[in-house]
Amino acid sequence: MKTVLVSGASGIVGYGILRSLRLSAEDIRLVGTTIYQDSVVPAFCDIFELAPPTSQDGYLEWLNSVVSRHSVDLIIPSIECDVYKWNEHREAIESSGVKVLLNNENLIELCHDKWLFYNALKRFAPEFAIPTRIEGSYDSLVEEYSLPFLLKPRCGFASKGIVQVANQAVFDEHKALLGPLLMAQPIVGSCDEEYTVSGFFDKFGELCCSMTLKRKLSSEGFTQSAKVAVLDGATSAMRRLGRAFKAIGPTNFQFRVHRGDLKCLEINPRISSATSIRAAFGYNESLMSIKYFLDQQRPDPPCTRSGRAVRYIEDHVFL
């Protein structure tokens, strides 16, 4: 039996990973952690551990003690702060013998700052890059990007903090943050042409398999509804980007179609929020991760089903 720990398990990614692993026929013992005592996590795991905040002193010691106490084989981060904390201390964590599901160290750092990622993407594959600036006046940005354009956090996730600039007053309210915290981009494509594409890469950055969903976002920035889709050019784009960035393991790409061309909104170097939807259609990247990182089994393209999925709120009752 293998023991797998999933952090941040009270969030949509975390319990999505746990539910995906429950779908498999593998004998896996699941440990779920969260900072919230009153959460749904115990419904989806065998062992529940209440975690301290990732930023708190002593967090790594707590994590190592949980890993040791439950003889954990693999730990999977489901929240951004854990990805960055574990990446910073991956050698210390792995010294205990546990495997850590983390992507390429440099790719994680690049994706943490979207301005750095843009410059790397422009260097490796400029045709997929969205024009981006961290300086400029309102008039110069309007001239280059037209109205409306976007101000995006350089460090952020789930579309949080994005400002749509439609006039001078909105720009003036945020212009002091342009550069240090925000960057400017034109709006490319439309919400109706947005795709979340997840690929699994081996240690050489070669694409093993992938799955594409055409999606609509919730107000929180996560996938609200999705349908299995085919996106022309996505496979070749992911192969090129995977090799360029040396991706490894589950890696999520956000694409939009703009005037017939693919544009990469961002890369999430981890399992993303639509993972339980993908698993329901036969693409179980969490199980692939266990087999690859623990058993050295390179995943073959799975047999997936077509269909659509809609997310909704439901109750879980503990008796």
KAKARA-V973789 format. One record per pair of residues at least 12 apart in sequence whose C-alpha atoms are under 8 Angstrom apart, sorted by sequence separation. I is the first residue (numbers start at 1). J is the second residue. D is the distance in Angstrom with one decimal. If there is no record, write none. Layout:
i = {I:I}
j = {J:J}
d = {D:D}
This chain:
i = {6:18:32:118:150:151:198:199:214:215:253:254:32:37:150:151:197:198:213:214:253:254:18:31:32:36:118:150:151:197:198:213:214:253:271:30:31:32:33:34:35:36:87:149:150:197:213:214:238:252:253:271:29:30:31:32:33:34:35:148:149:196:197:212:213:251:252:29:30:31:32:33:34:35:49:115:148:149:195:196:211:212:213:251:252:31:33:34:35:87:147:148:195:196:212:251:252:83:115:147:148:195:196:212:250:251:252:283:147:194:195:250:251:252:282:283:87:193:194:249:250:282:283:22:194:247:282:9:10:75:192:281:282:4:6:8:9:10:73:74:75:76:77:84:192:281:2:3:4:5:6:7:8:9:19:73:74:75:76:77:84:191:210:281:1:2:3:4:5:6:7:8:10:15:18:72:73:74:75:76:155:281:1:2:3:4:5:6:7:8:18:54:74:151:154:1:3:5:54:68:153:154:234:10:15:64:153:154:233:10:138:152:153:10:54:67:151:152:207:9:64:151:152:207:277:60:138:151:152:206:150:151:149:150:207:250:149:150:195:206:149:150:197:205:206:148:149:205:114:115:148:199:204:205:250:114:145:146:205:249:113:114:145:201:205:206:112:113:145:204:205:112:135:141:203:204:205:112:134:135:203:204:134:202:203:134:201:202:203:201:202:134:135:200:201:134:135:200:201:133:134:199:200:201:223:132:133:199:200:222:223:132:133:198:199:222:132:198:199:131:132:198:199:130:131:197:198:130:196:197:196:197:130:196:197:195:196:160:194:195:159:160:194:195:5:158:159:194:14:158:193:194:14:158:193:13:14:13:190:3:5:11:189:190:211:3:4:7:11:115:188:189:190:3:4:5:6:7:8:9:188:189:2:3:4:5:6:7:8:188:189:2:3:4:5:6:7:8:4:6:7:211:7:188:228:229:228:227:228:227:228:227:226:227:225:226:225:226:200:225:224:225:224:208:209:208:209:210:208:209:208:209:202:200:125:125:124:124:130:128:129:130:128:129:130:127:128:129:107:106:107:107:104:104:104:103:104:103:102:103:102:103:101:103:114:111:111:111:111:108:107:104:103:102:103:102:101:78:101:78:78:99:99:74:74:73:20:20:23:16:19:13:16:17:13:16:17:20:13:16:20:12:13:13:13:21:24:20:21:20:21:20:17:43:40}
j = {18:30:44:130:162:163:210:211:226:227:265:266:45:50:163:164:210:211:226:227:266:267:32:45:46:50:132:164:165:211:212:227:228:267:285:45:46:47:48:49:50:51:102:164:165:212:228:229:253:267:268:286:45:46:47:48:49:50:51:164:165:212:213:228:229:267:268:46:47:48:49:50:51:52:66:132:165:166:212:213:228:229:230:268:269:49:51:52:53:105:165:166:213:214:230:269:270:102:134:166:167:214:215:231:269:270:271:302:167:214:215:270:271:272:302:303:108:214:215:270:271:303:304:44:216:269:304:32:33:98:215:304:305:28:30:32:33:34:97:98:99:100:101:108:216:305:27:28:29:30:31:32:33:34:44:98:99:100:101:102:109:216:235:306:27:28:29:30:31:32:33:34:36:41:44:98:99:100:101:102:181:307:28:29:30:31:32:33:34:35:45:81:101:178:181:29:31:33:82:96:181:182:262:39:44:93:182:183:262:40:168:182:183:41:85:98:182:183:238:41:96:183:184:239:309:93:171:184:185:239:184:185:184:185:242:285:185:186:231:242:186:187:234:242:243:186:187:243:153:154:187:238:243:244:289:154:185:186:245:289:154:155:186:242:246:247:154:155:187:246:247:155:178:184:246:247:248:156:178:179:247:248:179:247:248:180:247:248:249:248:249:182:183:248:249:183:184:249:250:183:184:249:250:251:273:183:184:250:251:273:274:184:185:250:251:274:185:251:252:185:186:252:253:185:186:252:253:186:252:253:253:254:188:254:255:254:255:220:254:255:220:221:255:256:67:220:221:256:77:221:256:257:78:222:257:78:79:79:256:70:72:78:256:257:278:71:72:75:79:183:256:257:258:72:73:74:75:76:77:78:257:258:72:73:74:75:76:77:78:258:259:73:74:75:76:77:78:79:76:78:79:283:82:263:305:306:306:306:307:307:308:308:308:309:308:309:309:310:285:310:310:311:311:298:299:299:300:301:300:301:301:302:298:299:240:241:241:244:263:262:263:264:263:264:265:263:264:265:245:245:246:247:245:246:247:247:248:248:248:249:249:250:249:251:266:266:267:268:269:269:269:269:269:269:270:270:289:270:293:271:272:293:294:290:294:294:275:276:279:273:276:271:274:275:272:275:276:279:273:276:280:273:274:275:276:284:287:284:286:286:287:287:286:316:316}
d = {7.3:7.2:7.9:7.7:6.8:5.1:5.4:6.6:5.4:6.6:7.7:5.4:5.8:6.4:5.7:6.5:7.0:5.5:5.8:5.5:6.1:6.3:7.8:5.8:7.8:6.9:7.3:4.7:7.1:5.7:6.6:5.4:6.5:4.6:7.7:5.0:6.0:6.3:6.0:7.0:5.6:7.9:7.0:5.9:5.8:4.4:4.7:5.9:8.0:5.7:6.3:7.8:7.7:5.2:4.7:5.1:4.9:5.5:4.7:6.3:5.3:6.0:6.2:6.1:5.3:7.2:4.9:6.2:6.4:5.9:6.3:5.7:5.2:5.8:8.0:7.7:5.3:7.0:6.8:5.4:7.9:5.5:7.9:6.1:6.2:7.3:5.9:7.9:6.3:6.5:7.1:4.6:5.7:6.4:6.3:4.7:6.6:7.2:7.9:5.7:7.7:4.5:6.8:7.0:7.1:5.2:6.8:6.2:7.7:6.1:5.8:5.6:6.4:6.4:6.7:7.7:7.7:7.3:6.1:7.8:5.7:6.4:6.3:7.8:7.4:7.6:4.6:5.6:7.7:7.3:7.9:5.5:6.5:7.1:7.6:7.6:5.6:6.0:7.8:5.7:6.4:6.5:7.2:7.4:7.4:5.1:6.8:5.8:6.3:6.0:6.2:6.1:5.8:5.7:6.3:5.1:4.7:5.1:5.2:8.0:7.9:7.0:7.7:6.9:5.4:5.0:4.6:5.2:4.5:5.1:4.9:4.8:7.4:6.8:6.0:6.5:6.1:5.7:6.1:7.8:7.4:7.7:5.7:6.1:5.9:6.1:5.9:6.3:6.3:7.5:6.7:6.9:7.0:7.8:5.6:7.0:7.3:7.5:6.6:7.9:5.8:5.4:7.8:6.0:6.8:6.9:4.5:6.3:7.5:6.3:6.6:5.3:6.4:5.5:7.4:7.5:6.0:5.3:7.3:6.0:7.6:5.5:6.4:5.7:6.8:7.8:6.7:4.6:7.6:6.5:5.6:6.5:7.2:5.2:6.8:6.5:6.1:6.0:7.9:6.4:4.7:6.5:7.8:5.1:6.2:7.6:5.7:4.7:7.9:6.0:7.4:7.5:7.4:7.9:7.3:4.9:7.1:7.3:7.5:6.6:5.2:6.4:4.9:7.2:4.5:8.0:7.9:5.0:7.9:6.6:4.9:5.7:6.2:7.9:7.7:7.9:5.8:7.6:5.7:5.9:7.6:7.4:4.4:7.7:5.4:7.9:6.1:5.3:7.7:4.7:6.2:6.9:7.6:7.1:4.8:4.6:7.9:5.0:6.6:5.7:6.1:7.9:4.5:7.5:6.7:6.7:5.2:5.8:6.2:6.3:6.1:5.6:6.8:6.9:5.4:7.8:4.9:5.7:6.3:6.0:7.7:4.3:7.9:7.0:7.0:5.8:6.1:7.6:7.0:5.1:5.9:6.3:7.7:4.8:7.6:5.9:6.5:7.3:7.4:5.2:7.5:6.7:5.9:6.2:7.9:6.8:5.0:4.6:7.8:4.3:5.6:6.9:5.1:6.0:5.7:5.6:7.6:7.5:7.3:7.7:6.6:7.9:5.8:7.7:7.5:6.9:5.8:7.6:7.9:7.3:7.2:5.4:7.8:4.9:5.9:6.3:5.9:6.4:7.0:7.0:7.7:4.2:7.6:5.4:4.9:4.6:4.8:5.1:5.6:5.6:7.1:6.3:6.8:5.8:6.1:6.0:5.8:5.7:7.5:6.8:7.3:7.0:7.6:7.8:7.9:8.0:5.5:7.6:5.8:5.7:6.3:3.9:5.6:6.2:7.4:5.4:5.6:6.7:7.3:4.4:6.3:6.1:5.5:7.4:7.3:6.3:6.5:7.3:6.4:4.8:6.8:7.7:7.0:7.9:8.0:7.4:7.7:6.5:6.4:6.1:6.0:7.1:4.5:6.1:7.3:7.5:5.4:7.9:6.2:8.0:7.6:7.0:8.0:6.5:5.6:6.2:6.0:5.2:8.0:6.2:7.6:7.6:7.7:7.7:7.7:7.7:6.6:6.9:7.4:6.0:7.0:7.9:5.8:7.9:6.6:7.1:7.5:7.8:7.6:7.0:7.9:7.2:7.5:7.4:7.6:7.7:7.6:5.6:8.0:7.4:6.8:7.4:7.8:6.7:6.2:6.1:6.6:5.8:4.6:4.7:7.7:6.1:7.4:7.0:8.0:7.8:7.4:6.5:6.5:6.8:6.1:7.7:6.2:7.8:7.1}
